Amino acid sequence: MSEISFPGTAVTDRRAAHGASADARLLRRISALQPVRLLVIGLSIAILLALIAYPLALLTGYSLIDAQGHLTFETFEKAFARRGMWQATVNSGWLVFFVTAGACALGIPLAWLVARTDAPGKSLVTLAAGISFVIPTFISVISWIFLAAPNSGYLNRLATGYLGFSSAPLNIMSFTGLVFIEIVGVYPLVFFAVNAALNNIDASHEQAARILGANRWRTTLTITLPMVRPAILSAVILVMLDALSSFGAPAAIGTMANFSVITTKIYDLLKFPPQFNYAAAVAMPILIFTAISLLIQKYAVRAENFRTLTGKATPEQIVKLGHWRWLAGGFCIVVALITAVLPVGALLLLSVLSSFGAPISLANLVGKHYALIFDENFAARASILHSMLLALAAATVCATLGLVLGWVVERFRFFGRELIGFLVMIAYGFPSIAYAVGILMGYVNLFYGTLTLILIAYAGKLLPIAFVLVRNGIQQLSTDLEEAARISGAGWLRSIKDVTFPLVRGSVGIAWVLVFSLSLRELSMSAILAQSDTQVMPTVVLQFIEDGAVELAAALAVIIVGVSLSMLAFIRLVTARKTATIS
Amino acid sequence: MPATAFAHEAAAAKPAAAPQAPARLELRNLRKSLGATAAVNGIDLKVAPGESVVLLGPSGCGKTTTLRMVAGFLQPDGGEVHLDGVLSSSATFALPPEKRRLGMVFQTYAIWPHKTVADNVAYGLEVAGRRRAEIRAEVAAVLDLVQLGALANRFPAELSGGQQQRVALARALATKPSLLLLDEPLSNLDASLREEMRFELRALQKNLGITTLYVTHDQDEALVLADRIVVMNKGRIEQIGTPEEVYRTPATRFVGSFIGIANLLEGEIATVDRAGERVLVALDIGGRVWSRAPRSWLDGAVTGGRATVLLRPQDIELEAAEHPGAEQPIAAAFLSESFLGEHYELKLAAGEALLRVQSRRRGTFADGRAQLWARPGSAWVVA
């Protein structure tokens, strides 16, 4: 062993290199400052400020400051004194209330049935919830117009023609119809959150109660439900915010049924001539409500999160329903039918039906709506191109920014690090429609009528999703992995390239696909920002609905849903294979 | 340990062989606060080339913080880190980790899961811009050294914990660092493997003559691996010494009780024997014991002063031997006995104090009482 020895010449070399030379010392000092790091932090904060802080500050400023630059509440008074504005606010309030109540009434029992009982048809419910979650409400409106428009809806015709109803029982063109569509759109939030929480309760918590003498119902009420309360609360807040800021379905139905909510009022205020300060003032209640909800979420829900929600439901936790199981199964099937099968089927059928109202027969099935959509002299074709371009760009921008920001927040210890996370999450909670108003005010002079304007809005609004996903990915990477690269001699840029990026590539990919899919179906911001030359698929769909061309709307909607779903399926496939090879 | 092609340029620098060479690592009054607590509170240490120094202490004593400052992942609030005589860290300056020519084995191993074993080990050489053929040869040599030659093309997920640990070691050794840092590298292994790896690491360190700074809270690990042990507590160094020194002649009560099991007995000095470097202590629980003591303490020792005597459990004997004159036994009452294979572990009560005694043979107790004697020359006064 004597021929084995350790550092000899190399060390001496280094000593010589680092000798008394003043140049070498200066170089060492500069490299110790790590200018690339400073540049990255500075740049990412600058982009964040431009994307999020600037438009939000403008929005608040416009609503609170008059033309002379004085602080005033006059804008509010005038804005809400406008005709119909108060009614719209009340409508929004009722919408939030009914949708939240309905989503809980549907989502919580379903979650319990699926997670804890032997009801047949459980897997159908999960699938149906997934489908209705993916379909935006401005698209399901099309389906429900087809199914339940007064008189001409096919379900109504079925009822009057064959079931002996004297008049049409269903009317989707009403406030009730809107509530229904919104519930179907958002109940999956409650369902998935509660279902996951129920699945994650460690069986031992409930078993401990049973051992101590509590029967199953008592255990459910005193142990299980309190343990999933944080999940329910979180979901309720999300549902409320979703209902309050929803725009697609209210716009489509509101136009026909002649009522307004806050979001559609904002949209109206921005039609020519745009009244920015009124729009900003009207957006303020949504903003304040959002801020309060997020604060509640942060303090109330997180305070409850001491609960250890880990583990997996074991067979002993499954409740045997006995005779009730068939009733439960029936309920599951009805839910799946109404929330997924009927809407999807209606959408597909309508997109190939010669005209809305025509009898459903083979002879009436045509492809002309699709042909028209791809016709190069028609606006729809350009909108497909725009949407694809925007989705590609937004996904790439968000994935890149998410990676850099996630890394900065997770790995750098510097003052204001938390501010980055905070700013990003503000954008998340921010209602799209209000955010779009801010973007419009901030960048309209620079980018009026360009796709860039829409891209800025998409990127800012969807960045949080990419940020959270990638940040979680980085969080799961032990810092040791990067430090090991540093100690092996790699500078930090190289350590990112060789270690961090390859290991979070999966999260970045998922973030990219999600942002891509969400961009394709984004309506509220697009409706405000798109001009005649920059229409995107969702705005064209909305236009078709408002013009009564529901068949064309259905065909274009099928394309949106088809592309989103295939992207999601693709990433699912890729990640499944990835994890298989790694583990 | 196979003697392979993993050979180096010059003969191993023996500790203190080259007095003109600067210490491989020198810490000068190093300080670091984490939050409100002073994690490292003024540490001075020199590590000579080829030496193996172990930082030992309970969790939160600042040993890992110290190591991370040496690595360059943390910047000190005060004091300096010198590597090979060159300033590497101070409150105002920090050489990036990649410029320090170090090797490090992490507690979690930190093996990159997306690279094969060979690619993991090769990384440092690739970054250094070495030629491909050269890299391949070096990687093969270092993998042979840690007995992983056959697994070069596996991915880390396919390896056992012990094998991953060897990969981490090989990766750290491949670049022939001037100083190897090890952060509790064995703490994630199971007990028997941990014990085996201790001896293997020590043999490797000695054979390669590599300078190491090793952090652990495991005293057995420290005793096996160290040329010198640095015992740390609350951000300060309690004692620096060879394993024998810190075990037999601990400088403080903390060192005495942290390394090994300690019976710490208070008493009054009855006789001071400066020539023999010992004092006779009349223990508060009864009995008189001749106890060696540090010279500095002896200088101030006077008859009637207080002293704390350290007696290891295996140095307490139940049989009365031929004891010269002044010593007297401690009378103790039997509390419990456990058989631990190599010895019996006895718990005895002497007055208020609980005494722990390890004995090869089962003790005999008359009416549950026994006379305890200190093995001659074993007692030590803790300052």
Interface residues (C-beta under 8 A of the other chain):
Chain A: M1 S2 E3 I4 S5 F6 P7 G8 T9 A10 V11 R14 R15 H18 R28 R29 S31 A32 Q34 S478 D480 L481 E483 A484 A485 R486 I487 S488 G489 A490 G491 W492 R494 S495 D498 V499 P502 L503 I582 S583
Chain B: M1 A3 F6 A7 H8 E9 A10 A11 A12 A13 P49 G50 A71 G72 F73 D84 G85 V86 F93 A94 L95 P96 P97 E98 K99 R100 R101 L102 G103 M104 F106 Q107 T108 Y109 A110 I111 W112 P113 H114 Y123 G124 V127 A128 F155 A157 A168 R171 A172 T175 K176 P177 S178 L181 N207 L208 G209 I210 T211
